[in-house]
Structure formats: C-alpha cells, structure tokens
Amino acid sequence: MDNHSQLMTTFPLFKGFTENGTKRLLDAGEITPHAPGEVLLKEGDTAEFVLLVLTGKLEVFVERQGKDLVLTEAGPGAILGELAVLCGIPRSASVRAKEASTTLKWDDEKFRSLLLRDHSLSQRVFSGALRTLVDKERSLIDSLIAAQG
C-alpha cells in the first residue's frame, strides 16, 4: 500500500500531495489488479465509478461493425470514467487492460466528495476532462474537413 501512496505523489494529477494526502485518496478507493485483456469498463454501461491507473497500461476502445477501434492508451496517473460519472451519462467507450495493471477505483459518491474537499484536485480533473473534449472536437472537425476535401 505504501508504495502506491508514494507512486501517486509522482503523478501530475496529485502534484504537491504528500504521501499522507495520497494515502487518504487510496483509503477512499479500492486497489484492484487486472490481467491482460480484462475489460474494466463497458461502453453504454451506467457510470458508477472512476478509475485511476496506478501501474500498467489500459486501452480505451469502442466496438464498431464487429471491430475494436482503439481510441487511446492510458498509463499510470491517468484517470478514466470521470466524465460519465460527473455528467451522469452512460460510458462513451470501453476500457481493457493491455498488460498486467493495477487501478484505484472510487465509487461515484467517494469521487465527488474527494473533488468537493480538494479544490486544486477538482481543478486538475476538470481541466483534464475539458482538454480531452476539446481535443475530440478538434479531431472531429479535422476528419469532417478531410472527408469534404
């Protein structure tokens, strides 16, 4: 457990946190190991929890016409599923372990109370989520331009 709290102090999301601070975040969640290929989130599911990648690598993907389209990879320090939880919308993509990985899982209520208690954390989470949305919008615009050209 101690190595996880130390590791978390190195993640940009928790910059400035002491080991005590990250221990509180760990205590609020559940540490889970995942085998390669294990699906952690499914597109369309109700969002009831948020994941923080502690170790390993996860793939974010959608299934279209029977094929998996990998949208991005998430490594240590990445947070997943926060938008669906905060907006109360179904999962927009699925997530699976690309390699042996460990995550910290916060349920909806715990995640919200962590954000309410810590303004700098909530600011980092929101700005990261908004950056992701802006990037998605940009790539959508680029693909529309390419399709029309």
Buried (B, 14 or more C-beta within 10 A) or exposed (E): EEEBBEBBBEBEBBEEBEBEBBBBBBEBBEEBEBEEEBEBBBBEEEBEBBBBBBBBBBBBBBEEEEEEEEBBEBEBBBBBBBBBBBEEEEBBBBBBBBBEBBBBBBBBEBBBEBBEEBEEBBEBBBEBBEEEEEEEEEEEEEEEEEEEE
